[in-house]
Amino acid sequence: MERKKANKNIIINEIKSFIAEENAKSGLWQEPIVGFAGVGSEYIRRLREVVHPEHQMPEEVLANAKVVIAYFVPFDEKVADSNIGAPGSTAPSGTTSGDLASPQWAESYEVTNAMFGRLNKRIIEKIKSLGFDAATAPEAEVFYRDEVMSHWSFRHLAYAAGLGTFGLNNMLITEKGCSGRYNTIVTDMDVEPDEPLTEEACLYKRDGSCGICMIKCPAGAITENGFDRHKCYEQCLKNAEIYTGFGSSYTGGADNSEAADIGSEVCGKCIAGMPCTHKRP
């Protein structure tokens, strides 16, 4: 038991240390939170029912997989706050409409995604130095535009690792809110897995007392009846037409290989200025 605890602390501290080093240069993030999902857990085994029939499974990434390390890197408050703006209003920092994401939001999104490659490389090297194996999921790097989804869901894996629960906006609400980015590593490391949280973090799901994200969504993708990912993506493409200078995190996918990565496919209006933006309400 002590060894499992020590292994877990090594990984948590390594991830926190890396983000602190990077943040000294950029100032974009807060301290990350980390969870460990057991690959044999009921929720992990049901990913192909819950997310997608072709969701990649941990053992397809690493034959002897035991846990999926999931971590959430929250944005600094100034990043999310830059993205506050009601639909139809004048947006901050030079954008033409409150319907559009702020430049800071788009750039931070791309910078964070690029940073994950370096972070995962360091953590995998650390794990291997301890005598274990680790890898990232190939499907995590593919976004299927025709389906508007990936076949490796960071958020659902983070849920399985006990980092939070899903809000009405389809974001995972953690103890540090929902403004940030997730990533994962699959490993055969010997650690005690965490369990999914059971108490709802979303105020609307808890007692109907919020629902601000429904109002703030410029695409009308969030309703009481659920989340429309296609409407959401249409809004993200509008931002991609504007923000072409920060790079693009997505590839076209096996069935959409000719799709052009024209810019930053972002929005984030349902995350900014909410009770759940920076903390669990």
C-alpha positions as a LaTeX table, in Angstrom:
\begin{tabular}{lrrr}
\hline
Residue & $x$ (\AA) & $y$ (\AA) & $z$ (\AA) \\
\hline
Met1 & 0.00 & 0.00 & 0.00 \\
Glu2 & 2.83 & 2.41 & 0.86 \\
Arg3 & 4.49 & 1.72 & $-2.48$ \\
Lys4 & 1.26 & 2.42 & $-4.36$ \\
Lys5 & 0.85 & 5.70 & $-2.48$ \\
Ala6 & 4.45 & 6.66 & $-3.15$ \\
Asn7 & 4.09 & 5.93 & $-6.87$ \\
Lys8 & 0.96 & 8.06 & $-7.05$ \\
Asn9 & 2.65 & 10.98 & $-5.27$ \\
Ile10 & 5.66 & 10.78 & $-7.60$ \\
Ile11 & 3.43 & 11.24 & $-10.65$ \\
Ile12 & 1.29 & 13.97 & $-9.10$ \\
Asn13 & 4.36 & 15.93 & $-8.01$ \\
Glu14 & 6.04 & 15.49 & $-11.40$ \\
Ile15 & 3.01 & 16.86 & $-13.24$ \\
Lys16 & 2.69 & 19.78 & $-10.82$ \\
Ser17 & 6.40 & 20.51 & $-11.09$ \\
Phe18 & 6.30 & 20.58 & $-14.90$ \\
Ile19 & 3.32 & 22.94 & $-14.99$ \\
Ala20 & 4.97 & 25.23 & $-12.44$ \\
Glu21 & 8.09 & 25.41 & $-14.62$ \\
Glu22 & 6.08 & 26.15 & $-17.75$ \\
Asn23 & 3.85 & 28.61 & $-15.96$ \\
Ala24 & 6.85 & 30.64 & $-14.85$ \\
Lys25 & 7.29 & 31.49 & $-18.54$ \\
Ser26 & 3.67 & 31.86 & $-19.66$ \\
Gly27 & 1.46 & 32.55 & $-16.63$ \\
Leu28 & $-1.42$ & 30.74 & $-18.33$ \\
Trp29 & $-2.29$ & 28.07 & $-15.77$ \\
Gln30 & $-3.09$ & 27.21 & $-12.20$ \\
Glu31 & $-1.84$ & 24.12 & $-10.35$ \\
Pro32 & $-3.17$ & 20.93 & $-11.99$ \\
Ile33 & $-5.16$ & 18.15 & $-10.37$ \\
Val34 & $-4.50$ & 14.48 & $-11.09$ \\
Gly35 & $-6.57$ & 11.29 & $-10.86$ \\
Phe36 & $-6.02$ & 7.60 & $-11.57$ \\
Ala37 & $-8.70$ & 5.46 & $-13.23$ \\
Gly38 & $-8.44$ & 1.68 & $-12.89$ \\
Val39 & $-8.74$ & 0.08 & $-16.32$ \\
Gly40 & $-10.89$ & $-2.71$ & $-14.88$ \\
Ser41 & $-13.43$ & $-0.32$ & $-13.38$ \\
Glu42 & $-17.05$ & $-0.58$ & $-14.45$ \\
Tyr43 & $-17.05$ & 2.86 & $-16.07$ \\
Ile44 & $-13.90$ & 2.24 & $-18.11$ \\
Arg45 & $-15.27$ & $-1.09$ & $-19.34$ \\
Arg46 & $-18.43$ & 0.73 & $-20.51$ \\
Leu47 & $-16.69$ & 3.48 & $-22.50$ \\
Arg48 & $-17.83$ & 1.96 & $-25.80$ \\
Glu49 & $-21.42$ & 2.22 & $-24.59$ \\
Val50 & $-21.11$ & 5.61 & $-22.91$ \\
Val51 & $-18.93$ & 7.46 & $-25.43$ \\
His52 & $-18.57$ & 5.68 & $-28.79$ \\
Pro53 & $-18.59$ & 2.06 & $-30.06$ \\
Glu54 & $-15.05$ & 2.53 & $-31.36$ \\
His55 & $-13.60$ & 4.24 & $-28.30$ \\
Gln56 & $-10.03$ & 3.03 & $-27.91$ \\
Met57 & $-9.55$ & 0.93 & $-24.78$ \\
Pro58 & $-6.55$ & 1.26 & $-22.45$ \\
Glu59 & $-5.28$ & $-2.26$ & $-23.21$ \\
Glu60 & $-5.17$ & $-1.31$ & $-26.90$ \\
Val61 & $-2.78$ & 1.47 & $-25.97$ \\
Leu62 & $-0.65$ & $-0.59$ & $-23.58$ \\
Ala63 & $-1.04$ & $-4.37$ & $-23.35$ \\
Asn64 & $-0.53$ & $-4.58$ & $-19.58$ \\
Ala65 & $-2.37$ & $-1.38$ & $-18.72$ \\
Lys66 & $-3.48$ & $-0.99$ & $-15.12$ \\
Val67 & $-4.49$ & 2.65 & $-14.79$ \\
Val68 & $-5.17$ & 5.72 & $-16.88$ \\
Ile69 & $-3.58$ & 8.82 & $-15.40$ \\
Ala70 & $-5.91$ & 11.75 & $-16.07$ \\
Tyr71 & $-4.96$ & 15.32 & $-15.28$ \\
Phe72 & $-6.67$ & 18.70 & $-15.53$ \\
Val73 & $-4.69$ & 21.89 & $-16.06$ \\
Pro74 & $-6.89$ & 24.87 & $-15.10$ \\
Phe75 & $-6.43$ & 28.13 & $-16.96$ \\
Asp76 & $-5.41$ & 31.19 & $-14.99$ \\
Glu77 & $-8.44$ & 33.29 & $-14.14$ \\
Lys78 & $-7.41$ & 36.03 & $-16.56$ \\
Val79 & $-7.64$ & 33.59 & $-19.50$ \\
Ala80 & $-11.23$ & 32.57 & $-18.80$ \\
Asp81 & $-12.28$ & 36.07 & $-17.79$ \\
Ser82 & $-11.03$ & 37.39 & $-21.14$ \\
Asn83 & $-13.65$ & 35.19 & $-22.79$ \\
Ile84 & $-16.67$ & 36.61 & $-20.96$ \\
Gly85 & $-19.17$ & 38.22 & $-23.31$ \\
Ala86 & $-22.86$ & 37.86 & $-23.95$ \\
Pro87 & $-24.07$ & 36.83 & $-27.43$ \\
Gly88 & $-24.58$ & 39.88 & $-29.62$ \\
Ser89 & $-22.46$ & 42.15 & $-27.41$ \\
Thr90 & $-19.15$ & 43.80 & $-28.17$ \\
Ala91 & $-16.42$ & 41.39 & $-27.13$ \\
Pro92 & $-13.20$ & 42.38 & $-25.36$ \\
Ser93 & $-9.72$ & 42.58 & $-26.85$ \\
Gly94 & $-10.58$ & 43.46 & $-30.42$ \\
Thr95 & $-13.05$ & 40.76 & $-31.44$ \\
Thr96 & $-16.07$ & 42.00 & $-33.35$ \\
Ser97 & $-18.81$ & 40.22 & $-31.45$ \\
Gly98 & $-19.48$ & 38.64 & $-28.08$ \\
Asp99 & $-20.30$ & 35.52 & $-30.06$ \\
Leu100 & $-16.58$ & 35.04 & $-30.71$ \\
Ala101 & $-13.93$ & 33.73 & $-28.34$ \\
Ser102 & $-11.28$ & 36.15 & $-27.13$ \\
Pro103 & $-7.80$ & 36.02 & $-28.70$ \\
Gln104 & $-6.38$ & 35.08 & $-25.29$ \\
Trp105 & $-8.71$ & 32.11 & $-25.07$ \\
Ala106 & $-7.84$ & 30.84 & $-28.56$ \\
Glu107 & $-4.11$ & 31.25 & $-28.06$ \\
Ser108 & $-4.11$ & 29.69 & $-24.59$ \\
Tyr109 & $-6.05$ & 26.69 & $-25.92$ \\
Glu110 & $-3.44$ & 26.03 & $-28.61$ \\
Val111 & $-0.44$ & 26.72 & $-26.36$ \\
Thr112 & $-1.81$ & 24.30 & $-23.76$ \\
Asn113 & $-2.43$ & 21.52 & $-26.27$ \\
Ala114 & 1.11 & 21.93 & $-27.61$ \\
Met115 & 2.50 & 21.84 & $-24.06$ \\
Phe116 & 0.85 & 18.49 & $-23.36$ \\
Gly117 & 3.20 & 16.70 & $-25.74$ \\
Arg118 & 6.21 & 17.81 & $-23.71$ \\
Leu119 & 4.52 & 17.05 & $-20.40$ \\
Asn120 & 3.46 & 13.56 & $-21.43$ \\
Lys121 & 6.97 & 12.80 & $-22.70$ \\
Arg122 & 8.45 & 13.79 & $-19.35$ \\
Ile123 & 5.94 & 11.78 & $-17.34$ \\
Ile124 & 6.41 & 8.69 & $-19.51$ \\
Glu125 & 10.18 & 8.95 & $-19.07$ \\
Lys126 & 9.69 & 9.25 & $-15.31$ \\
Ile127 & 7.43 & 6.21 & $-15.22$ \\
Lys128 & 9.93 & 4.16 & $-17.23$ \\
Ser129 & 12.75 & 5.22 & $-14.92$ \\
Leu130 & 10.76 & 3.60 & $-12.09$ \\
Gly131 & 10.60 & 0.30 & $-13.96$ \\
Phe132 & 7.11 & 0.59 & $-15.44$ \\
Asp133 & 5.76 & 1.25 & $-18.92$ \\
Ala134 & 3.48 & 4.01 & $-20.23$ \\
Ala135 & 2.06 & 5.41 & $-23.45$ \\
Thr136 & $-0.44$ & 7.91 & $-24.81$ \\
Ala137 & $-3.43$ & 6.86 & $-26.90$ \\
Pro138 & $-3.04$ & 7.30 & $-30.68$ \\
Glu139 & $-6.76$ & 8.10 & $-30.95$ \\
Ala140 & $-6.28$ & 11.04 & $-28.58$ \\
Glu141 & $-4.62$ & 12.90 & $-31.45$ \\
Val142 & $-7.48$ & 12.40 & $-33.90$ \\
Phe143 & $-10.67$ & 14.44 & $-34.12$ \\
Tyr144 & $-13.38$ & 12.99 & $-36.35$ \\
Arg145 & $-15.13$ & 16.01 & $-37.80$ \\
Asp146 & $-17.92$ & 13.96 & $-39.34$ \\
Glu147 & $-18.83$ & 12.68 & $-35.87$ \\
Val148 & $-17.62$ & 15.79 & $-34.03$ \\
Met149 & $-15.76$ & 13.73 & $-31.48$ \\
Ser150 & $-12.63$ & 11.79 & $-30.64$ \\
His151 & $-12.45$ & 8.06 & $-30.00$ \\
Trp152 & $-10.45$ & 8.75 & $-26.85$ \\
Ser153 & $-12.37$ & 10.98 & $-24.46$ \\
Phe154 & $-10.16$ & 12.85 & $-22.00$ \\
Arg155 & $-13.18$ & 14.10 & $-20.07$ \\
His156 & $-14.82$ & 10.70 & $-19.62$ \\
Leu157 & $-11.52$ & 9.20 & $-18.52$ \\
Ala158 & $-11.06$ & 12.10 & $-16.11$ \\
Tyr159 & $-14.55$ & 11.40 & $-14.76$ \\
Ala160 & $-13.55$ & 7.76 & $-14.23$ \\
Ala161 & $-10.47$ & 9.03 & $-12.37$ \\
Gly162 & $-12.62$ & 11.00 & $-9.93$ \\
Leu163 & $-11.75$ & 14.50 & $-11.11$ \\
Gly164 & $-15.30$ & 15.79 & $-11.44$ \\
Thr165 & $-18.83$ & 15.39 & $-12.77$ \\
Phe166 & $-20.41$ & 16.58 & $-16.01$ \\
Gly167 & $-22.24$ & 19.88 & $-16.18$ \\
Leu168 & $-25.16$ & 20.88 & $-18.37$ \\
Asn169 & $-22.54$ & 22.40 & $-20.69$ \\
Asn170 & $-21.01$ & 18.93 & $-21.21$ \\
Met171 & $-17.84$ & 20.05 & $-19.42$ \\
Leu172 & $-16.37$ & 18.20 & $-16.46$ \\
Ile173 & $-16.64$ & 20.36 & $-13.35$ \\
Thr174 & $-13.71$ & 19.74 & $-11.00$ \\
Glu175 & $-12.77$ & 21.21 & $-7.65$ \\
Lys176 & $-10.96$ & 23.85 & $-9.72$ \\
Gly177 & $-13.85$ & 24.44 & $-12.08$ \\
Cys178 & $-14.16$ & 23.60 & $-15.76$ \\
Ser179 & $-11.95$ & 26.24 & $-17.41$ \\
Gly180 & $-8.89$ & 24.33 & $-18.57$ \\
Arg181 & $-7.67$ & 21.33 & $-20.54$ \\
Tyr182 & $-7.38$ & 17.58 & $-19.88$ \\
Asn183 & $-4.92$ & 14.92 & $-20.92$ \\
Thr184 & $-4.14$ & 11.28 & $-20.12$ \\
Ile185 & $-1.40$ & 8.67 & $-19.95$ \\
Val186 & $-1.92$ & 4.89 & $-19.86$ \\
Thr187 & 0.46 & 2.92 & $-17.64$ \\
Asp188 & 1.05 & $-0.40$ & $-15.91$ \\
Met189 & 2.25 & 1.46 & $-12.82$ \\
Asp190 & 1.23 & 0.03 & $-9.48$ \\
Val191 & $-1.06$ & 2.62 & $-7.87$ \\
Glu192 & $-4.37$ & 2.60 & $-6.05$ \\
Pro193 & $-7.04$ & 3.82 & $-8.50$ \\
Asp194 & $-9.49$ & 6.59 & $-7.65$ \\
Glu195 & $-13.27$ & 6.33 & $-7.92$ \\
Pro196 & $-15.76$ & 8.53 & $-9.83$ \\
Leu197 & $-17.48$ & 11.23 & $-7.80$ \\
Thr198 & $-21.18$ & 10.70 & $-7.13$ \\
Glu199 & $-22.42$ & 14.14 & $-5.98$ \\
Glu200 & $-23.41$ & 16.48 & $-8.82$ \\
Ala201 & $-21.21$ & 19.56 & $-9.18$ \\
Cys202 & $-23.48$ & 21.24 & $-11.74$ \\
Leu203 & $-25.96$ & 23.55 & $-9.98$ \\
Tyr204 & $-28.59$ & 23.02 & $-12.66$ \\
Lys205 & $-28.37$ & 19.24 & $-12.37$ \\
Arg206 & $-28.24$ & 19.48 & $-8.60$ \\
Asp207 & $-31.26$ & 21.67 & $-7.96$ \\
Gly208 & $-32.10$ & 23.66 & $-11.11$ \\
Ser209 & $-30.61$ & 26.85 & $-9.67$ \\
Cys210 & $-28.32$ & 27.84 & $-12.56$ \\
Gly211 & $-28.46$ & 27.23 & $-16.31$ \\
Ile212 & $-26.38$ & 30.30 & $-17.22$ \\
Cys213 & $-24.46$ & 28.27 & $-19.81$ \\
Met214 & $-27.69$ & 27.85 & $-21.80$ \\
Ile215 & $-27.98$ & 31.63 & $-22.05$ \\
Lys216 & $-24.31$ & 32.23 & $-22.82$ \\
Cys217 & $-23.98$ & 29.64 & $-25.60$ \\
Pro218 & $-24.05$ & 31.64 & $-28.88$ \\
Ala219 & $-24.98$ & 28.53 & $-30.89$ \\
Gly220 & $-27.94$ & 27.42 & $-28.80$ \\
Ala221 & $-26.20$ & 24.08 & $-28.35$ \\
Ile222 & $-27.06$ & 23.74 & $-24.66$ \\
Thr223 & $-30.66$ & 23.13 & $-23.61$ \\
Glu224 & $-32.53$ & 21.38 & $-20.84$ \\
Asn225 & $-32.83$ & 18.41 & $-23.19$ \\
Gly226 & $-29.09$ & 17.99 & $-23.68$ \\
Phe227 & $-26.02$ & 19.13 & $-25.58$ \\
Asp228 & $-25.90$ & 19.39 & $-29.39$ \\
Arg229 & $-22.26$ & 18.83 & $-30.36$ \\
His230 & $-22.90$ & 19.71 & $-34.02$ \\
Lys231 & $-24.25$ & 23.16 & $-33.20$ \\
Cys232 & $-21.32$ & 23.63 & $-30.83$ \\
Tyr233 & $-18.83$ & 22.70 & $-33.52$ \\
Glu234 & $-20.40$ & 25.09 & $-36.03$ \\
Gln235 & $-19.62$ & 27.89 & $-33.58$ \\
Cys236 & $-16.06$ & 26.61 & $-33.12$ \\
Leu237 & $-15.55$ & 26.77 & $-36.88$ \\
Lys238 & $-16.61$ & 30.43 & $-36.88$ \\
Asn239 & $-13.77$ & 31.13 & $-34.46$ \\
Ala240 & $-11.37$ & 29.07 & $-36.57$ \\
Glu241 & $-12.00$ & 31.41 & $-39.48$ \\
Ile242 & $-10.90$ & 34.35 & $-37.33$ \\
Tyr243 & $-8.04$ & 32.83 & $-35.32$ \\
Thr244 & $-5.68$ & 31.44 & $-37.93$ \\
Gly245 & $-2.40$ & 32.52 & $-36.33$ \\
Phe246 & $-2.23$ & 30.25 & $-33.29$ \\
Gly247 & $-2.15$ & 26.86 & $-35.03$ \\
Ser248 & $-4.75$ & 24.08 & $-34.98$ \\
Ser249 & $-4.86$ & 21.18 & $-32.54$ \\
Tyr250 & $-6.94$ & 18.83 & $-34.66$ \\
Thr251 & $-6.42$ & 16.46 & $-37.54$ \\
Gly252 & $-9.13$ & 15.40 & $-39.94$ \\
Gly253 & $-9.40$ & 11.78 & $-38.88$ \\
Ala254 & $-9.40$ & 8.57 & $-40.89$ \\
Asp255 & $-12.65$ & 9.35 & $-42.67$ \\
Asn256 & $-12.01$ & 13.06 & $-43.02$ \\
Ser257 & $-8.34$ & 13.27 & $-43.95$ \\
Glu258 & $-8.79$ & 16.08 & $-46.46$ \\
Ala259 & $-10.43$ & 18.42 & $-43.98$ \\
Ala260 & $-8.44$ & 21.63 & $-43.70$ \\
Asp261 & $-7.11$ & 22.75 & $-40.31$ \\
Ile262 & $-7.74$ & 26.41 & $-40.91$ \\
Gly263 & $-7.41$ & 27.72 & $-37.38$ \\
Ser264 & $-8.31$ & 27.41 & $-33.74$ \\
Glu265 & $-11.58$ & 25.51 & $-33.38$ \\
Val266 & $-12.56$ & 26.99 & $-30.02$ \\
Cys267 & $-15.39$ & 28.80 & $-28.25$ \\
Gly268 & $-15.55$ & 28.43 & $-24.46$ \\
Lys269 & $-18.42$ & 30.86 & $-23.90$ \\
Cys270 & $-20.24$ & 28.24 & $-21.79$ \\
Ile271 & $-17.18$ & 28.04 & $-19.51$ \\
Ala272 & $-16.40$ & 31.72 & $-18.90$ \\
Gly273 & $-18.16$ & 33.75 & $-16.23$ \\
Met274 & $-20.00$ & 30.79 & $-14.70$ \\
Pro275 & $-20.32$ & 29.71 & $-11.06$ \\
Cys276 & $-18.35$ & 26.62 & $-12.12$ \\
Thr277 & $-15.61$ & 28.42 & $-14.08$ \\
His278 & $-12.90$ & 28.44 & $-11.43$ \\
Lys279 & $-14.26$ & 26.17 & $-8.71$ \\
Arg280 & $-16.84$ & 23.57 & $-7.81$ \\
Pro281 & $-19.93$ & 25.64 & $-6.88$ \\
\hline
\end{tabular}
